[in-house]
Amino acid sequence: MTVGALVQARMSSSRLPGKVLRPLAGRPLLSYLLERLVRCESLQRVVVATSADASDDPIADFCASQEVECHRGSLDDVAWRFLESADAAGLDTFVRVNGDSPLLDQRLVDHGVELFLREHCDLATNLLPRSFPEGQSVEVISVAALRRAHADMDPADREHVTTLFYREAALFEIRTFSAPEDWSAVRLVVDTEDDAQTMERLLTHMDRPHWEYDCAALISLAQGVAG
């Protein structure tokens, strides 16, 4: 079974346009996320899945400059974009990764993939219910299950990819994992200007490579910076 990460990225965010390439501590946001994903032990491929819209040309250009795989598809039907990206990369299973999560703990990705493979499920997730911070979301999805679900998705489902799975959970084999305590109030995502400034502070206060900070260490650092 071939497992890869598909990074959902676009420039046209309504709340913070261009956030995926926003400079943080002197480097594009997306570069931090990619450096973490390549350190996953469970992934054979890492692909940025962006749209074919001209507004996303900068993402494709960035990927080309970094020799990162990039697949372009529908702007609005993100589920279909993922299916096309998975097929192009020869994936049976993929981890859905949001491009606004620069410090996603790669260990959580590996844990989610391990759970998925062990349980032979359609979806392994840490979002049911959320106990990890925003920016630490993991969804490991069977390509076959997403293809089956796509036919029944409404436009909102196709934009958000996994909402049908959660709404119709009885139709799918879903397995979950949780944080050791409720960290859901912590934000480690970049969705607003305040988030971007917080992330900048986190990065500038690190005393070792960012990928050495796991989720718990990131939370501790965030609390220290806030204090």
Protein Blocks (a to p, Z undefined) as FASTA:
>chain_A
ZZdddddddfkbfklghklmgceehiafklmmmmmmmmpckbcbdcddddfbfklmmmmm
mmmmnopacddddfklmmlmmmmmmmmnopabdcdddfklmklcfklmmmmmmmmmmnop
abdcfkbccfbdehiaccdddfklmmmmmmmpcfklmmnopmmmmmmmmlpccdddddfb
dcklpccbdfbfklmmmmmmmmmmpcbdfklpcfklmmmmmmmmmZZ
